[in-house]
Amino acid sequence: MRIIFTTNNPKSPSFIFYSKSFKGLSDVDNSISIDIIESINDVDFTKYDVLFLMGGNPEISEIKKTNPSIYCILIEPRAKQYNEIEKFDCIISN
């Protein structure tokens, strides 16, 4: 399984926390690979099965057009930031 974790705010304490947590996934299961990318603009979504996203207001519709099978997970959303929140497959909030 190929996973991408990305944001438009890499200095966010939450992004730093989750990055450290996600880095250990490959140790748990070697069939999992995870890329942590600090800018959503640098991502080729066709290479991934799962997208974990923090911050910003990406066009999830466009991402899903590029890769219709990608599973999109939004982490710690802020309602005012997302016009397409209903298009995410899952939301993680604390």
C-alpha positions as CSV (number, residue, x, y, z in Angstrom):
1,M,0.0,0.0,0.0
2,R,1.4,3.4,-1.0
3,I,0.5,6.3,1.3
4,I,1.1,10.0,1.0
5,F,0.9,12.4,3.9
6,T,1.0,16.1,2.8
7,T,0.1,19.6,3.8
8,N,0.5,23.2,2.8
9,N,1.7,24.1,6.3
10,P,4.7,21.9,7.1
11,K,5.6,24.0,10.2
12,S,2.3,23.1,11.9
13,P,2.8,21.3,15.2
14,S,0.1,18.8,14.2
15,F,1.9,18.0,10.9
16,I,5.2,17.5,12.7
17,F,3.5,15.2,15.3
18,Y,1.6,13.1,12.6
19,S,4.8,12.9,10.4
20,K,6.7,11.3,13.3
21,S,3.9,8.9,13.9
22,F,3.4,7.9,10.3
23,K,7.1,7.3,9.7
24,G,6.8,4.1,11.9
25,L,4.1,2.5,9.7
26,S,6.6,0.7,7.5
27,D,8.2,-0.8,10.6
28,V,4.8,-2.4,11.5
29,D,4.1,-3.7,8.0
30,N,6.7,-3.7,5.3
31,S,4.1,-3.8,2.6
32,I,3.3,-0.2,3.5
33,S,5.3,2.7,2.1
34,I,4.6,6.2,3.2
35,D,5.9,9.5,1.6
36,I,5.7,12.6,3.7
37,I,5.6,15.6,1.4
38,E,5.6,19.2,2.7
39,S,3.7,20.7,-0.2
40,I,0.6,19.3,-1.9
41,N,1.7,21.0,-5.1
42,D,4.6,18.5,-5.5
43,V,2.5,15.4,-5.5
44,D,1.8,12.9,-8.3
45,F,-1.4,11.4,-6.9
46,T,-1.5,8.6,-9.4
47,K,1.3,6.8,-7.4
48,Y,-0.7,6.4,-4.2
49,D,-3.5,4.4,-2.7
50,V,-4.2,6.6,0.3
51,L,-3.9,10.3,0.9
52,F,-3.7,11.8,4.4
53,L,-4.1,15.6,4.2
54,M,-3.8,18.4,6.7
55,G,-4.5,22.1,6.1
56,G,-5.2,24.1,3.1
57,N,-8.1,23.8,0.7
58,P,-7.2,21.3,-2.0
59,E,-9.5,20.4,-4.8
60,I,-10.4,16.9,-3.8
61,S,-12.5,16.5,-6.9
62,E,-9.4,17.2,-9.1
63,I,-7.3,14.7,-7.1
64,K,-10.0,12.0,-7.5
65,K,-10.2,12.7,-11.2
66,T,-6.5,12.1,-11.4
67,N,-6.7,8.9,-9.3
68,P,-10.3,7.7,-8.9
69,S,-9.3,4.9,-6.5
70,I,-7.3,7.0,-4.0
71,Y,-8.8,7.0,-0.5
72,C,-8.7,10.6,0.9
73,I,-8.5,11.2,4.6
74,L,-8.6,14.6,6.1
75,I,-6.8,15.2,9.4
76,E,-8.0,17.8,11.9
77,P,-10.2,19.9,9.5
78,R,-11.2,23.4,10.1
79,A,-14.6,23.9,8.6
80,K,-13.9,27.3,7.0
81,Q,-10.9,25.9,5.0
82,Y,-12.8,23.2,3.1
83,N,-15.3,23.7,0.4
84,E,-15.4,20.0,-0.5
85,I,-15.3,18.4,2.9
86,E,-18.0,16.0,1.9
87,K,-15.8,14.5,-0.8
88,F,-13.3,13.1,1.6
89,D,-13.7,9.4,2.4
90,C,-12.8,9.8,6.1
91,I,-12.0,12.5,8.6
92,I,-9.7,12.2,11.6
93,S,-10.4,14.8,14.3
94,N,-9.3,15.2,17.9
